[in-house]
Amino acid sequence: MGRGTQVLTGGIYFGEGPRWHDGRLWFSDFYAFAVKSVSLAGDLRTEFEIDDRPSGLGWMPDGSMLIVSMTKRQVLRRSVDGKMSVHADLSGVAGFHCNDMVVDATGRAYVGNFGFDLDAEMMARGVESVIAEHPTAKLACISPTGEVSVAANDMHFPNGSVITPDGKNLIVGETLGGMLSSFDINTDGTLTNRTEWAATWPRVPDGICLDAKGNIWIANPIAPECALISRGGEVLDVIDTENNCYACMLGGDDGRTLFMLTAKSSIAEEAAAHQEGKILIATVDTPHGGRP
């Protein structure tokens, strides 16, 4: 593994959607059908289970939690007292499984989806062919009260997303486009002025997180690494993660702990067979920035 990297915990299937919240890293463990959390002391616990694979996570202003229900193409809402309800139905927008999500300060959420059956296409054609040719997807916007709209079209597998500290820009990792795309966020939540924030190829972004200098860590799902990218695409740092890296988040007491979620495979049958996923940590120079 890379410099200064250590294993915080193992014993998970496939970790995604990490968020630092109330002194713990919360994340989804796909094939445990559970949202889990771990502290910097390494004490792993299951917070709750759902009847689907969970993915993106976030919190509303009232402290309730939003959870992406991947295959049902829904976003669930868990109240502070633990009551679960359906917050939004994304079946009219999502072309296949839903994935990462970011929630803004008002409770508005942006949610990506695969757009097509990624596992089947990768098994049939291989990674390079899928990257070269694939259906695009729509990015969903969910209002604080649960209304769903299309925020952006023609996205190349919209994945990890961040909102800048001023709330004015959304940056989305387009995994199969090998790029990070930026949008202006209008007061009503609509997105305009789509621009290429950075080309990342030959790396591709899965989960991403923003640091206080405005640079972005990307988890690279096709290589064992997490990389720090500046606007325009300069690679500022690379951390070796031993296995492919699918998500990352800055947290810890000072925001300078980089959490990296790894697994031996992203193919569902392989990832679900064994609890071989890990969460690695490393201390970095610049703390977290933007919405967690």
Secondary structure, DSSP 8 states (H G I E B T S, - for coil): --TT-EEEEEEES-EEEEEEETTEEEEEEGGGTEEEEE-TT--EEEEEE-SS-EEEEEE-TTS-EEEEETTTTEEEEE-TT--EEEEEE-TTT-SS-EEEEEE-TTS-EEEEE-SS-HHHHHHHH-HHHHHHS---EEEEEE-TT--EEEEEEEESSEEEEEE-TTS-EEEEEEGGGTEEEEEEE-TTS-EEEEEEEEE-TTS--SSEEEBTTS-EEEEETTTTEEEEE-TTS-EEEEEE-SS-EEEEEEESTTS-EEEEEE-S--SHHHHHHS--EEEEEEE-SS-B-S--
